[in-house]
Structures are given as structure tokens and as C-alpha cells.
Amino acid sequence: MQKIDPEEYQKRLDRITEIFAGMVTHADDQASSRCPYRDRHDRCTAKFRCGNQAEPSPGQQLHQCVHDGRFDYRPAWESDPKTYRKAQAKLEKIQDEAAGRRS
């Protein structure tokens, strides 16, 4: 059986971390201004009533999302603000470490 090169293994872990950190950053940025229930046609897919819903367009079943995009939805998903801040700090640390390794 072939031995695993620790340096090569670490390079691969760093690359995976970099890829996922970019995905998380993009999702986090998008979540700060876009409702997760809003589809690409500005229709609301939520199974509950929302104050940002307008009546469906003629011939449509889904309500229209009339949100202006200036609301941060992330705290609504997290019930413990300390956990949210801790997770955000951890993500920033991972991104900084990955950036340092790339340099």
C-alpha cells in the first residue's frame, strides 16, 4: 500500500477548504439580502404567509415576493446570536488561513 504524503494531503485539504469557504461566503452574502423562499422569478415558495407576499399574478399559483432586498434574513435562522457570531468568526478564520497558505 502506498504511503500518504502529509504535505500533499494538506495541500488537498487546503484546496477543499478554499472551495467550500468560497461557497459559504457567496451563500452568506446572498442570504443577507435575498429571502431563501424567493425563486428566480420573484415568486414566494414558502408554505407559510409572509408580509412580503403579494397576490399571485393571473394564472399563477405562487404569491409574488415584493421584498426590496434590504433585509438581513440570517438572524431569523439562528436562534442563538452568540452561535451565529461564533460561526461567522470561525468562517473568517478559515478564509484568512486559506488566503495565507495561497500567498
NUVEXTOR-549866 format. One line per field, with one value per residue (C-alpha): z, x, y; residue in three letters. Coordinates in pm, 1 decimal, always signed. Each point is the difference from the previous one (the first is absolute). Layout:
N
w <- (Z; ...);
u <- (X; ...);
v <- (Y; ...);
selo <- (ALA; ...);
***
This chain:
103
w <- (+0.0; -95.5; +282.0; +20.4; -41.0; +287.0; -197.5; -301.8; +229.5; +166.0; -341.1; -95.0; +328.9; -49.4; -351.9; +118.2; +282.5; -248.9; -230.1; +278.7; +161.8; -330.0; -18.9; +356.5; -55.4; -308.9; +179.9; +300.3; -221.5; -185.4; +323.2; +125.4; -265.5; -162.2; +161.4; -22.5; -109.9; -296.4; -332.2; -309.2; -128.7; +325.2; +112.3; +362.1; +54.1; +377.9; +139.5; +248.6; -24.8; -23.6; +21.4; -325.7; -205.4; -259.3; -171.6; -272.5; -356.1; -217.6; -80.1; +271.2; +321.5; +190.2; +162.6; -129.4; +227.7; +24.7; +242.1; -90.6; +94.9; +287.7; +288.2; +161.5; +38.3; +170.0; +361.9; -62.3; -65.3; +305.8; +339.0; +196.4; -109.1; +175.2; -211.8; -314.9; +90.9; +95.1; -333.6; -190.0; +184.4; -73.5; -369.1; -15.6; +168.9; -253.2; -290.3; +141.0; +51.9; -352.7; -143.1; +197.3; -136.1; -356.8; +39.4);
u <- (+0.0; +129.9; +85.2; -183.7; +218.4; -100.2; +82.9; -202.6; -286.4; +6.1; +0.6; -314.2; -170.1; +88.4; -143.7; -325.9; -22.0; +54.6; -274.3; -254.4; +93.5; -78.7; -337.0; -83.5; +106.0; -220.3; -296.4; +53.7; +12.4; -312.5; -182.7; +50.5; -229.5; -199.7; -276.3; +70.9; -360.4; +17.5; +52.7; +169.4; -333.3; -63.0; -266.9; -33.5; +35.2; -58.5; -272.4; -94.6; -131.0; +258.3; -42.2; +193.4; -246.3; -223.3; -287.2; +103.4; +14.8; -293.6; +33.5; +264.7; -35.8; +295.2; -12.4; +233.0; +287.9; +6.9; +292.2; +243.4; +313.1; +112.8; -57.0; +245.9; -178.7; +289.2; -91.9; -346.3; +158.7; +223.1; -170.6; +319.7; +181.9; +321.2; +7.4; -47.2; +289.2; +219.2; -69.4; +70.9; +331.2; +98.1; -77.1; +209.4; +290.0; -20.0; -3.8; +298.1; +199.2; -76.8; +99.3; +324.9; +84.9; -65.4; +243.4);
v <- (+0.0; +343.1; +241.3; +330.4; +306.0; +235.5; +313.5; -111.7; -97.9; +343.6; +170.9; -190.4; +83.6; +367.0; -5.5; -158.9; +255.1; +281.0; -129.4; -39.6; +331.9; +172.7; -173.0; +94.1; +360.9; +25.8; -157.2; +227.6; +310.2; -104.5; -84.0; +354.0; +141.0; -277.1; -199.9; -374.3; -58.5; +238.6; -174.9; +141.2; +133.5; +194.7; -244.2; -105.6; -374.8; +12.7; -222.9; +271.7; +354.5; +277.7; +374.2; +36.9; -204.4; +159.9; -174.4; -244.7; +123.2; -109.9; -368.9; -54.7; -197.0; +147.4; +342.0; +271.3; +99.4; +377.6; +24.0; +277.7; -197.2; +222.4; -239.7; -241.2; -336.6; -181.5; +82.2; -145.5; -340.1; +7.3; -11.4; +68.0; +320.1; -111.2; -315.0; +208.1; +231.7; -296.9; -171.5; +321.0; +46.7; -360.7; +44.8; +317.7; -182.1; -284.4; +246.3; +192.6; -321.7; -119.5; +338.6; -12.7; -343.4; +117.1; +290.1);
selo <- (MET; GLN; LYS; ILE; ASP; PRO; GLU; GLU; TYR; GLN; LYS; ARG; LEU; ASP; ARG; ILE; THR; GLU; ILE; PHE; ALA; GLY; MET; VAL; THR; HIS; ALA; ASP; ASP; GLN; ALA; SER; SER; ARG; CYS; PRO; TYR; ARG; ASP; ARG; HIS; ASP; ARG; CYS; THR; ALA; LYS; PHE; ARG; CYS; GLY; ASN; GLN; ALA; GLU; PRO; SER; PRO; GLY; GLN; GLN; LEU; HIS; GLN; CYS; VAL; HIS; ASP; GLY; ARG; PHE; ASP; TYR; ARG; PRO; ALA; TRP; GLU; SER; ASP; PRO; LYS; THR; TYR; ARG; LYS; ALA; GLN; ALA; LYS; LEU; GLU; LYS; ILE; GLN; ASP; GLU; ALA; ALA; GLY; ARG; ARG; SER);
***
